[in-house]
Amino acid sequence: MYKSKVLRVLLVEDDPVFIEAYKRVFAALPSEWEIKAIQDGASALASLNESTHSFDLALIDIALSDMSGQDVISKTHQRFPHIPILVVSALNSEKTLSSAIRLGAHGYLLKGESVQSLGASIELLMQGQYLVSPSLTRNLFKLAGAPVVETIAHNIVLTPRELELLQHIWLGRTYIQCADLMHISLHTVRSHIRRIYGKLGVNNNRQAISCAKLAGAVFL
C-alpha cells in the first residue's frame, strides 16, 4: 500500500497562490508527502535531468510563464515513465487536453477544485485510476469521435456500448456514474461488464482495459 512510505511529488506551478493551495492538499492526505515545488518550466526540465531519485507523482500546470507545460509532461514521462502525471490547469481546450494525454498525463483537472476534491482525485490517481474533470468529458468524446474506441482487433468484438463503458471506466468513473452518463441502469452496466470480461477473458476492469489496448483499442 502506497501510504506506508514518504512520497515525493514534483510540483510544477508558477503561481505562488496555487503552490500554497496544493501544499494544503498534500498536507491533508493520509500519507506523508515531500514536495519539490518548481515555478518555471526550464528549472523543472533541469531538475528532471539532474534528479537521482524518482518521484511518486508529478503535478504540472500547462500554462507556465516561460514555456508550455507540455514539454515538462513529455520530459517527466520519458524520465520516470512509471509515475502518474496529473495536470491541473485553467486551460480547457480539446487540443490541450488531447496533447497532455498523448504525452503521458494520467489525469487532467481544471483549476478551482476544492482541497477535498483535489485530494480525493490524487488518492484515486495513486490507486491507478485515470481522471478527467467532468466538464472536459465532452471534449474527450468529441476528440474520439465514433466509436469511442478507434480500433479493435477483429478476433475480439466489443459493441460500441461496451467500448463506451470501458472508456468511462478508464476515466475513473464509478459504475453509478457510468450508468448516469450512458442513460442506462446500474444492472445494465453490470451486465455489460460481465460480457466484456467473458469476451476478453479477464477478471477485473484494469485487466479489461489492458487487454483491450493490447487488442488495438485507443482510449482518449
N, C-alpha and C positions, 0 to 999 in steps of 0.2 A: 504494500500500500504506500502510495507516494507521500503520505502525511508523516512518515516516520523519520524524515530527514530534513535538514535545512535546504530549502530550494532556492535556486538562483534565477532571477528574471532579468532579462535585458530590456530596459525601458527606453525607447527612443521617442522623445516628445519634446518639442521646442517651446511649449507653453508652460511656464512655471506653475500656473494655477492648476493645470491638469496633472502635472507631475505630483503635486501635493495631494490631489484628489486620489490618484492611483495609489499613492503610499498608504492612504487611509483604507483603500480597498484591500490591499495585501495585508495590512495590519489586522483587519477584521477576519481574515481567513483562518481556519484551524491550524494550518501549517505555519512554520516559521519561514519567512522569505528574506533573502538577501537581494536588495535591489541595486542594480547598476544603471543609474539614470544618465542618459546622454541627450544633449539638447540640439544636436545637428547631425546631419547625415554623414558628413566627412569623418567626424570623430567616431561615429558608430562603425563605419567601414574599417577605420584604423584599429578600433578595439577588437573587431571580429578577427582581423588578420593577426593581431598580437596575442589574443586570448589563448591561454594554455589549458583552461578549464571550460567545460561545456556549460551551457545554461539548461534550465528545465523548461523555460518558457520565454518567448520574446513577445513583447507588446510594442507595436510600431504604428506611428501615425504616418499617413500618406503625404500630407502637405507639410513638409519640413521647410525651414527657412532657406536652406542652401541647395536642396536637391529633392527629387521625388523619393518618397519613402519606398517606392517600388524597387529602387536599387538596393536598399537596405534589406528588404524582404528577400530578394534574389540571393544576395550575398549570405544572409543568415541561413537560408535553406541549403545553400551549397556547403557552407562551413559546418553546420550542425543539422543534417537532414532529418534527424530523428526527433527534434524538438517541435512542439506545437508553436505556431506563429499566429498571434491574434492581432488583427488590425482594428484600431479604434480611431475613427476619422469622421470629420464633418462632411467629407465628400461622398455623395451617394449616386454617382453616375454608373450606368451599366458598364461602360468601358473600364472604369477604375476598379470596380468590383471584380469583373472578369479577369483583368490583368493580375490583381492581387492573388486570386485563387490559383491561376495558372503558374504564378511564380512560386507558390508554395504555402500561401496562407491557409490556415485551418479554420479561421473564423474571421468575420468581418462585422463589426458592430459600429453603429453610429454614436457619435459623442452625445452626451447628455443623459446617459443611463444613470440610475441611482447607484449608490455604493452597494446596496444589497443585490441589485440586478446584475451589475457587473461582476461582483464576487461570485454569484451563482453561475454565471457564464464561464468564469475562469475554472471553477470546480468541474463543470461539465467538460470543458476542453481538456483538462488534465486527465479525465477519465476516458479520453479517446473519441469524444463526440466532435462533430463539426457544427459550427454555429454561424448563423447569419441573422441580422436584425430582421424581425418580421416584416417591416416596411420595405425591405430590399428583396423579399422572396419573389415578388412580381418581376423584378429585374432579371433574376436568375432564369425564370421560366421564359421570359422574352428572349433572353440570350440563347437558351437551349432550343427554343422552337418546339416543334412537334415531330416526333415524340420527344418526351423529356430526356430520354437517353438516346444518344445519337446512333450508336451501332451496337449490335449484339450478335454473338456467334450464332450460326444457323442451327447448331445442334442444341441450343438452349433457347427455347421460345418463351419469352415472358410477354404478357399482354401489356398494352400501353398503361393500363391502370396499375398493374403490378410494378412497372418501371417507375411510374409516378410516385407510388408509395415508397419504393426504395430511395428515390430522390429526397423525399421528405425525411425519411429516417436518416439518410446521410447528412442532412442539415441539422440533425439533433432534435427533430420533433418527437413528441410522445405519441402513443397510439391515439389518444383522445384528440390531440392537435391534428394528427393526420386525418382523422375522421371528420373533424370540423372543416379543414381546408379542402378535403375532397368531396364533402357533402354526402358522406355515407355513414353508416352506423359503425359503432365500435366492433360489433360482431362481424361485419363485412371486412373490416380491416384485419381482424384476426384470421378470417378465412383466407384472405389474400396472402397473409404471412405464411400460413400452413402450406398453401400451394407453392409459394416461392421456395420454401425450404425443401419441399418434395422435388421440385424441378431441379434445384441446384445441388441437392444432396448435402445440405448444411443443417446446423442445429441452432444457430443464433444469427442476429442481424448483422453483426460485424463480419461473420463468415459469408453471409449472403452478399453483402456489398463487395467484399474482396473477390468472391467468385465471379460476380457479375462484371467487375472491372477486368479480371483476367480473361473473361469471355469476350471482351471488347466494348463493354459499356463505358461511356464517358459521362461522368457526373459533373455538372457545372454549378 
